Amino acid sequence: MEAQTENKSSEKTAFEIDDSILSNKEELEKVMEAVIYVEGSVPIGRLRTLFKCENSDIRGYIESINNKYRNANSAIEILEVGDSIIMTIIPSTFGTLSAIYDKKRKKKISKAMLQTLSIIAYKQPLTKAEIDDIRQSDSGYHLRALMEDGFITWKGRKDYLDKRQTYGTTDKFLMHFGINSLDDLPKLRELKDLEFNKNE
């Protein structure tokens, strides 16, 4: 009985944004912008819960914030990538920032790495054994490299009986190939040639 009382109490004390902010569009956008800034990448579901609104409302608020950035000629923008909302920089600044911060020459994505990445993208979540079976080759090196580059990540165990970890793609993968969600994956077939040509 006491445990149930504690659970109810903790639910009541869960943080909620004040209604005075939620009812004021300007204040709501300020707080939403601050949350995205602090967290960097925020699941859209979290914003939906925090601000008690629908995805379409969130997109409207973000468009309004981005309009302010554009009017101020800011280098910052907010994007929806996959199931997350991220704060990033506008593409026109990439070249200069790369020259400032990128001390090492960017690694090329080899055909073998791109093949491994494509298999994961289309069939995720996959274990290493499943990837090796499809490629008919050991993928250990490519998986480590793709993990280091942030293109793939762990996606949990296959199931209760199969304890092997599975791999899946990340938001960085979506951004690199210029797609918003995994629903756009057919574009990868067109992007393969572009990627190879870019790295020649």
Secondary structure, DSSP 8 states (H G I E B T S, - for coil): -HHHHHHHHHHHTS----HHHHT-HHHHHHHHHHHHHHHSEEEHHHHHHHHT--HHHHHHHHHHHHHHHHHTT-SEEEEEETTEEEEEE-GGGHHHHHHHH--S------HHHHHHHHHHHHH-SEEHHHHHHHHTS--HHHHHHHHHTTSEEEEEES-SS---EEEEE-HHHHHHTT-SSGGGTTHHHHHHHHHHHHT-
